[in-house]
Amino acid sequence: MSTTPIGADQPLTIEVWSDVVCPFCYIGKRELESALSRFPHRDQVKVVWKSFELDANAPDRAPHDTYGMLMERYRIGREEAVARVSGVTQRAASLGLKYDYDKVIVGSSFQAHRLLQYAKSKGKGDAMKERLFRAYFTEGKHLADKPTLVALAKEVGINADEVRYDLDNDAWVREVRADEQEARRLGVSGVPFFVFDRRFAVSGAQSSAVFRQALEKAWEVSGK
């Protein structure tokens, strides 16, 4: 990664690879936001959301719920699956997030990533990311359903007709795949994954204290 100091007029950039169906990615977003809220140079930090599918082969709608998915993927019993879900739900709650796994619809997140790419192009990436997370984990929205995505986009102020047209065609597929290819080049095997100014990375849903340290280090190294 480059170690050339960035200019005083350039923001410190945090690139975040994450999936909107990943519970730790929503938690990581909140922890990062908490750190940013206490960072004195917040107005000079830019967060860029990157696409990453936890399961690129997932069907639009899986035949099982979250518990069944965990049991199948990790070869565990239902009791352990319930315990894992309970643990992540409790951590989410400590950050003010409500996870309702009785509503969650397991399936592909590819269409949601296409929508997020479009939203980024309109300066609405963060708002769209937040809305998709809440739709999935709290409201039980089906994120592979195009009409649902169009409605969510409209809620954050994005042109519904443009979104509908893009989702019905091949728009933003290349951008999603480019993010995923870049993740592979960087050695990203799990998300969330945070890259600070292309200098160093933080992997996982770390505490806000860890993110605060990373911000301070990145700021110092940048020479701003």
Secondary structure, DSSP 8 states (H G I E B T S, - for coil): -------TTS-EEEEEEE-TT-HHHHHHHHHHHHHHHT-TTGGGEEEEEEE--S-TT--SS-SS-HHHHHHHHHT--HHHHHHHHHHHHHHHHHTT----TTT------HHHHHHHHHHHHTT-HHHHHHHHHHHHHTT---TT-HHHHHHHHHHTT--HHHHHHHHHTTTTHHHHHHHHHHHHHTT--SS-EEEETTTEEEESS--HHHHHHHHHHHHHHHT-
